[in-house]
Amino acid sequence: MILFQFFLVLVMIVAAVSAAVFRDLMNSVIACALVSLMASIIFYFLQAPDVAMAEASIGAGLTTAIFILAIHRTAREEEEENEKAD
């Protein structure tokens, strides 16, 4: 069981670092949703199902949906790349 929790924390750390490194904002949002999903699974294993449900619904669900809507209405990639190409 502890090995599985260690694996979840490792996936969470990798997703957090990749969210900071990705240039595409949609990939960053998906990585942030993965961090939140891993946190909710860890909360469940720590005997906190109410916190796990709140984290999954708000953190992974609602926040991700709001970020995706915001990215859809604005530019998907950072503006620096477009300026360098010109």
N, CA, C and O atoms as a GROMACS GRO file, in nm:
protein
  344
    1MET      N    1   0.083  -0.120   0.000
    1MET     CA    2   0.000   0.000   0.000
    1MET      C    3   0.087   0.126   0.000
    1MET      O    4   0.058   0.222  -0.072
    2ILE      N    5   0.192   0.126   0.079
    2ILE     CA    6   0.278   0.244   0.087
    2ILE      C    7   0.351   0.265  -0.046
    2ILE      O    8   0.381   0.378  -0.084
    3LEU      N    9   0.380   0.156  -0.114
    3LEU     CA   10   0.446   0.167  -0.245
    3LEU      C   11   0.353   0.233  -0.347
    3LEU      O   12   0.398   0.312  -0.429
    4PHE      N   13   0.225   0.199  -0.342
    4PHE     CA   14   0.128   0.261  -0.432
    4PHE      C   15   0.112   0.409  -0.403
    4PHE      O   16   0.101   0.490  -0.495
    5GLN      N   17   0.112   0.446  -0.275
    5GLN     CA   18   0.103   0.587  -0.239
    5GLN      C   19   0.228   0.663  -0.284
    5GLN      O   20   0.219   0.777  -0.328
    6PHE      N   21   0.343   0.599  -0.272
    6PHE     CA   22   0.466   0.661  -0.321
    6PHE      C   23   0.460   0.682  -0.472
    6PHE      O   24   0.504   0.786  -0.522
    7PHE      N   25   0.404   0.585  -0.544
    7PHE     CA   26   0.387   0.598  -0.688
    7PHE      C   27   0.294   0.714  -0.722
    7PHE      O   28   0.321   0.789  -0.816
    8LEU      N   29   0.185   0.730  -0.647
    8LEU     CA   30   0.092   0.841  -0.670
    8LEU      C   31   0.160   0.976  -0.647
    8LEU      O   32   0.138   1.070  -0.723
    9VAL      N   33   0.240   0.985  -0.542
    9VAL     CA   34   0.312   1.109  -0.514
    9VAL      C   35   0.413   1.137  -0.625
    9VAL      O   36   0.431   1.252  -0.665
   10LEU      N   37   0.479   1.033  -0.674
   10LEU     CA   38   0.576   1.051  -0.783
   10LEU      C   39   0.508   1.099  -0.910
   10LEU      O   40   0.559   1.188  -0.978
   11VAL      N   41   0.392   1.043  -0.943
   11VAL     CA   42   0.316   1.088  -1.060
   11VAL      C   43   0.271   1.232  -1.040
   11VAL      O   44   0.272   1.311  -1.134
   12MET      N   45   0.232   1.265  -0.918
   12MET     CA   46   0.189   1.401  -0.887
   12MET      C   47   0.302   1.501  -0.907
   12MET      O   48   0.280   1.609  -0.963
   13ILE      N   49   0.422   1.467  -0.863
   13ILE     CA   50   0.537   1.556  -0.878
   13ILE      C   51   0.575   1.572  -1.025
   13ILE      O   52   0.603   1.683  -1.070
   14VAL      N   53   0.575   1.463  -1.099
   14VAL     CA   54   0.608   1.469  -1.242
   14VAL      C   55   0.505   1.554  -1.317
   14VAL      O   56   0.542   1.634  -1.403
   15ALA      N   57   0.379   1.538  -1.284
   15ALA     CA   58   0.274   1.618  -1.350
   15ALA      C   59   0.287   1.766  -1.315
   15ALA      O   60   0.265   1.852  -1.400
   16ALA      N   61   0.323   1.796  -1.191
   16ALA     CA   62   0.338   1.936  -1.151
   16ALA      C   63   0.456   2.001  -1.223
   16ALA      O   64   0.445   2.115  -1.268
   17VAL      N   65   0.566   1.931  -1.234
   17VAL     CA   66   0.683   1.986  -1.304
   17VAL      C   67   0.652   2.001  -1.453
   17VAL      O   68   0.689   2.101  -1.514
   18SER      N   69   0.585   1.902  -1.510
   18SER     CA   70   0.553   1.912  -1.652
   18SER      C   71   0.452   2.024  -1.680
   18SER      O   72   0.457   2.085  -1.786
   19ALA      N   73   0.363   2.051  -1.586
   19ALA     CA   74   0.270   2.163  -1.604
   19ALA      C   75   0.344   2.296  -1.609
   19ALA      O   76   0.301   2.387  -1.680
   20ALA      N   77   0.452   2.306  -1.536
   20ALA     CA   78   0.530   2.429  -1.538
   20ALA      C   79   0.619   2.440  -1.662
   20ALA      O   80   0.654   2.550  -1.704
   21VAL      N   81   0.654   2.327  -1.722
   21VAL     CA   82   0.747   2.326  -1.834
   21VAL      C   83   0.675   2.337  -1.970
   21VAL      O   84   0.730   2.395  -2.064
   22PHE      N   85   0.555   2.283  -1.980
   22PHE     CA   86   0.484   2.282  -2.109
   22PHE      C   87   0.465   2.423  -2.162
   22PHE      O   88   0.434   2.516  -2.087
   23ARG      N   89   0.482   2.439  -2.293
   23ARG     CA   90   0.457   2.568  -2.359
   23ARG      C   91   0.311   2.582  -2.401
   23ARG      O   92   0.257   2.693  -2.405
   24ASP      N   93   0.248   2.471  -2.430
   24ASP     CA   94   0.107   2.472  -2.469
   24ASP      C   95   0.021   2.478  -2.342
   24ASP      O   96   0.034   2.393  -2.254
   25LEU      N   97  -0.065   2.577  -2.334
   25LEU     CA   98  -0.144   2.596  -2.213
   25LEU      C   99  -0.244   2.484  -2.188
   25LEU      O  100  -0.274   2.453  -2.073
   26MET      N  101  -0.296   2.423  -2.294
   26MET     CA  102  -0.390   2.314  -2.276
   26MET      C  103  -0.322   2.194  -2.210
   26MET      O  104  -0.381   2.128  -2.124
   27ASN      N  105  -0.199   2.165  -2.251
   27ASN     CA  106  -0.125   2.057  -2.187
   27ASN      C  107  -0.098   2.088  -2.040
   27ASN      O  108  -0.102   1.999  -1.956
   28SER      N  109  -0.071   2.213  -2.010
   28SER     CA  110  -0.048   2.253  -1.871
   28SER      C  111  -0.174   2.235  -1.787
   28SER      O  112  -0.166   2.192  -1.672
   29VAL      N  113  -0.287   2.267  -1.842
   29VAL     CA  114  -0.413   2.251  -1.769
   29VAL      C  115  -0.442   2.103  -1.744
   29VAL      O  116  -0.487   2.067  -1.635
   30ILE      N  117  -0.417   2.019  -1.842
   30ILE     CA  118  -0.438   1.875  -1.825
   30ILE      C  119  -0.343   1.820  -1.718
   30ILE      O  120  -0.383   1.736  -1.638
   31ALA      N  121  -0.219   1.867  -1.717
   31ALA     CA  122  -0.125   1.824  -1.614
   31ALA      C  123  -0.168   1.871  -1.475
   31ALA      O  124  -0.153   1.797  -1.378
   32CYS      N  125  -0.221   1.990  -1.466
   32CYS     CA  126  -0.274   2.039  -1.337
   32CYS      C  127  -0.393   1.956  -1.291
   32CYS      O  128  -0.409   1.930  -1.172
   33ALA      N  129  -0.477   1.916  -1.384
   33ALA     CA  130  -0.591   1.830  -1.350
   33ALA      C  131  -0.541   1.695  -1.300
   33ALA      O  132  -0.601   1.637  -1.209
   34LEU      N  133  -0.433   1.645  -1.358
   34LEU     CA  134  -0.376   1.519  -1.312
   34LEU      C  135  -0.321   1.532  -1.170
   34LEU      O  136  -0.336   1.441  -1.088
   35VAL      N  137  -0.259   1.646  -1.140
   35VAL     CA  138  -0.210   1.670  -1.004
   35VAL      C  139  -0.328   1.668  -0.906
   35VAL      O  140  -0.319   1.607  -0.799
   36SER      N  141  -0.434   1.734  -0.941
   36SER     CA  142  -0.551   1.738  -0.853
   36SER      C  143  -0.615   1.600  -0.838
   36SER      O  144  -0.661   1.564  -0.730
   37LEU      N  145  -0.619   1.524  -0.945
   37LEU     CA  146  -0.676   1.390  -0.939
   37LEU      C  147  -0.591   1.299  -0.850
   37LEU      O  148  -0.645   1.222  -0.771
   38MET      N  149  -0.459   1.309  -0.862
   38MET     CA  150  -0.370   1.230  -0.776
   38MET      C  151  -0.386   1.271  -0.630
   38MET      O  152  -0.381   1.187  -0.540
   39ALA      N  153  -0.404   1.401  -0.605
   39ALA     CA  154  -0.425   1.447  -0.468
   39ALA      C  155  -0.555   1.390  -0.411
   39ALA      O  156  -0.560   1.352  -0.294
   40SER      N  157  -0.658   1.384  -0.493
   40SER     CA  158  -0.785   1.330  -0.443
   40SER      C  159  -0.773   1.180  -0.413
   40SER      O  160  -0.832   1.132  -0.316
   41ILE      N  161  -0.698   1.107  -0.494
   41ILE     CA  162  -0.678   0.965  -0.466
   41ILE      C  163  -0.597   0.946  -0.338
   41ILE      O  164  -0.626   0.857  -0.258
   42ILE      N  165  -0.496   1.030  -0.318
   42ILE     CA  166  -0.416   1.022  -0.195
   42ILE      C  167  -0.503   1.056  -0.074
   42ILE      O  168  -0.492   0.990   0.030
   43PHE      N  169  -0.589   1.157  -0.084
   43PHE     CA  170  -0.679   1.190   0.026
   43PHE      C  171  -0.771   1.073   0.060
   43PHE      O  172  -0.800   1.047   0.176
   44TYR      N  173  -0.816   1.002  -0.043
   44TYR     CA  174  -0.902   0.886  -0.019
   44TYR      C  175  -0.828   0.778   0.058
   44TYR      O  176  -0.882   0.719   0.151
   45PHE      N  177  -0.703   0.753   0.020
   45PHE     CA  178  -0.624   0.652   0.092
   45PHE      C  179  -0.587   0.697   0.233
   45PHE      O  180  -0.555   0.613   0.317
   46LEU      N  181  -0.590   0.825   0.259
   46LEU     CA  182  -0.562   0.877   0.393
   46LEU      C  183  -0.690   0.884   0.478
   46LEU      O  184  -0.692   0.953   0.580
   47GLN      N  185  -0.795   0.813   0.436
   47GLN     CA  186  -0.921   0.804   0.508
   47GLN      C  187  -0.994   0.939   0.518
   47GLN      O  188  -1.054   0.970   0.621
   48ALA      N  189  -0.987   1.017   0.412
   48ALA     CA  190  -1.060   1.144   0.406
   48ALA      C  191  -1.143   1.148   0.278
   48ALA      O  192  -1.111   1.224   0.186
   49PRO      N  193  -1.249   1.068   0.271
   49PRO     CA  194  -1.327   1.061   0.146
   49PRO      C  195  -1.400   1.190   0.113
   49PRO      O  196  -1.422   1.220  -0.004
   50ASP      N  197  -1.440   1.268   0.216
   50ASP     CA  198  -1.509   1.393   0.188
   50ASP      C  199  -1.415   1.494   0.123
   50ASP      O  200  -1.455   1.566   0.031
   51VAL      N  201  -1.292   1.499   0.169
   51VAL     CA  202  -1.192   1.589   0.108
   51VAL      C  203  -1.157   1.539  -0.031
   51VAL      O  204  -1.135   1.620  -0.122
   52ALA      N  205  -1.150   1.408  -0.048
   52ALA     CA  206  -1.119   1.351  -0.180
   52ALA      C  207  -1.227   1.385  -0.282
   52ALA      O  208  -1.196   1.418  -0.396
   53MET      N  209  -1.353   1.378  -0.240
   53MET     CA  210  -1.462   1.412  -0.333
   53MET      C  211  -1.461   1.560  -0.368
   53MET      O  212  -1.485   1.597  -0.482
   54ALA      N  213  -1.433   1.644  -0.269
   54ALA     CA  214  -1.428   1.787  -0.296
   54ALA      C  215  -1.311   1.821  -0.388
   54ALA      O  216  -1.326   1.902  -0.480
   55GLU      N  217  -1.198   1.760  -0.365
   55GLU     CA  218  -1.081   1.785  -0.450
   55GLU      C  219  -1.105   1.736  -0.593
   55GLU      O  220  -1.068   1.804  -0.689
   56ALA      N  221  -1.166   1.621  -0.607
   56ALA     CA  222  -1.192   1.567  -0.740
   56ALA      C  223  -1.294   1.651  -0.815
   56ALA      O  224  -1.276   1.679  -0.934
   57SER      N  225  -1.400   1.693  -0.746
   57SER     CA  226  -1.504   1.767  -0.817
   57SER      C  227  -1.464   1.911  -0.844
   57SER      O  228  -1.487   1.962  -0.954
   58ILE      N  229  -1.406   1.977  -0.747
   58ILE     CA  230  -1.369   2.117  -0.766
   58ILE      C  231  -1.233   2.131  -0.832
   58ILE      O  232  -1.218   2.203  -0.930
   59GLY      N  233  -1.134   2.062  -0.777
   59GLY     CA  234  -0.998   2.075  -0.828
   59GLY      C  235  -0.979   2.019  -0.967
   59GLY      O  236  -0.929   2.087  -1.057
   60ALA      N  237  -1.019   1.894  -0.985
   60ALA     CA  238  -0.997   1.830  -1.115
   60ALA      C  239  -1.108   1.861  -1.214
   60ALA      O  240  -1.084   1.867  -1.334
   61GLY      N  241  -1.229   1.880  -1.166
   61GLY     CA  242  -1.341   1.900  -1.257
   61GLY      C  243  -1.370   2.043  -1.292
   61GLY      O  244  -1.353   2.085  -1.406
   62LEU      N  245  -1.414   2.119  -1.195
   62LEU     CA  246  -1.461   2.255  -1.220
   62LEU      C  247  -1.348   2.349  -1.262
   62LEU      O  248  -1.362   2.425  -1.358
   63THR      N  249  -1.237   2.343  -1.192
   63THR     CA  250  -1.124   2.431  -1.225
   63THR      C  251  -1.070   2.401  -1.364
   63THR      O  252  -1.037   2.493  -1.440
   64THR      N  253  -1.061   2.274  -1.398
   64THR     CA  254  -1.014   2.237  -1.531
   64THR      C  255  -1.109   2.287  -1.638
   64THR      O  256  -1.065   2.337  -1.742
   65ALA      N  257  -1.237   2.274  -1.615
   65ALA     CA  258  -1.336   2.322  -1.713
   65ALA      C  259  -1.327   2.473  -1.731
   65ALA      O  260  -1.337   2.522  -1.844
   66ILE      N  261  -1.309   2.546  -1.622
   66ILE     CA  262  -1.297   2.692  -1.632
   66ILE      C  263  -1.170   2.730  -1.708
   66ILE      O  264  -1.173   2.820  -1.792
   67PHE      N  265  -1.059   2.663  -1.679
   67PHE     CA  266  -0.934   2.693  -1.750
   67PHE      C  267  -0.946   2.660  -1.898
   67PHE      O  268  -0.897   2.736  -1.982
   68ILE      N  269  -1.011   2.550  -1.933
   68ILE     CA  270  -1.026   2.514  -2.073
   68ILE      C  271  -1.113   2.616  -2.146
   68ILE      O  272  -1.084   2.652  -2.260
   69LEU      N  273  -1.220   2.661  -2.081
   69LEU     CA  274  -1.302   2.767  -2.141
   69LEU      C  275  -1.223   2.896  -2.161
   69LEU      O  276  -1.236   2.961  -2.265
   70ALA      N  277  -1.142   2.932  -2.064
   70ALA     CA  278  -1.061   3.054  -2.076
   70ALA      C  279  -0.958   3.041  -2.187
   70ALA      O  280  -0.936   3.136  -2.262
   71ILE      N  281  -0.896   2.924  -2.200
   71ILE     CA  282  -0.797   2.904  -2.306
   71ILE      C  283  -0.866   2.904  -2.442
   71ILE      O  284  -0.811   2.956  -2.539
   72HIS      N  285  -0.985   2.847  -2.448
   72HIS     CA  286  -1.059   2.843  -2.574
   72HIS      C  287  -1.094   2.985  -2.622
   72HIS      O  288  -1.095   3.012  -2.742
   73ARG      N  289  -1.122   3.073  -2.529
   73ARG     CA  290  -1.158   3.211  -2.566
   73ARG      C  291  -1.038   3.301  -2.589
   73ARG      O  292  -1.053   3.411  -2.640
   74THR      N  293  -0.919   3.255  -2.551
   74THR     CA  294  -0.797   3.334  -2.571
   74THR      C  295  -0.699   3.252  -2.655
   74THR      O  296  -0.737   3.154  -2.719
   75ALA      N  297  -0.573   3.294  -2.653
   75ALA     CA  298  -0.471   3.223  -2.730
   75ALA      C  299  -0.433   3.094  -2.658
   75ALA      O  300  -0.425   3.091  -2.536
   76ARG      N  301  -0.408   2.988  -2.735
   76ARG     CA  302  -0.374   2.860  -2.675
   76ARG      C  303  -0.228   2.852  -2.635
   76ARG      O  304  -0.195   2.790  -2.534
   77GLU      N  305  -0.141   2.914  -2.713
   77GLU     CA  306   0.001   2.912  -2.682
   77GLU      C  307   0.045   3.051  -2.641
   77GLU      O  308  -0.024   3.150  -2.665
   78GLU      N  309   0.160   3.057  -2.577
   78GLU     CA  310   0.211   3.185  -2.532
   78GLU      C  311   0.245   3.272  -2.651
   78GLU      O  312   0.280   3.222  -2.758
   79GLU      N  313   0.236   3.402  -2.632
   79GLU     CA  314   0.257   3.499  -2.740
   79GLU      C  315   0.403   3.511  -2.781
   79GLU      O  316   0.431   3.556  -2.892
   80GLU      N  317   0.497   3.474  -2.695
   80GLU     CA  318   0.639   3.485  -2.728
   80GLU      C  319   0.675   3.406  -2.852
   80GLU      O  320   0.755   3.452  -2.933
   81GLU      N  321   0.616   3.288  -2.867
   81GLU     CA  322   0.646   3.205  -2.983
   81GLU      C  323   0.603   3.272  -3.113
   81GLU      O  324   0.673   3.264  -3.213
   82ASN      N  325   0.488   3.339  -3.112
   82ASN     CA  326   0.439   3.405  -3.230
   82ASN      C  327   0.525   3.527  -3.264
   82ASN      O  328   0.547   3.556  -3.382
   83GLU      N  329   0.574   3.598  -3.164
   83GLU     CA  330   0.658   3.715  -3.187
   83GLU      C  331   0.795   3.675  -3.242
   83GLU      O  332   0.851   3.747  -3.325
   84LYS      N  333   0.848   3.563  -3.198
   84LYS     CA  334   0.978   3.515  -3.246
   84LYS      C  335   0.970   3.472  -3.392
   84LYS      O  336   1.068   3.484  -3.466
   85ALA      N  337   0.854   3.420  -3.434
   85ALA     CA  338   0.839   3.374  -3.572
   85ALA      C  339   0.830   3.491  -3.669
   85ALA      O  340   0.864   3.476  -3.787
   86ASP      N  341   0.785   3.607  -3.623
   86ASP     CA  342   0.770   3.722  -3.713
   86ASP      C  343   0.899   3.789  -3.741
   86ASP      O  344   0.903   3.888  -3.815
   0.00000   0.00000   0.00000
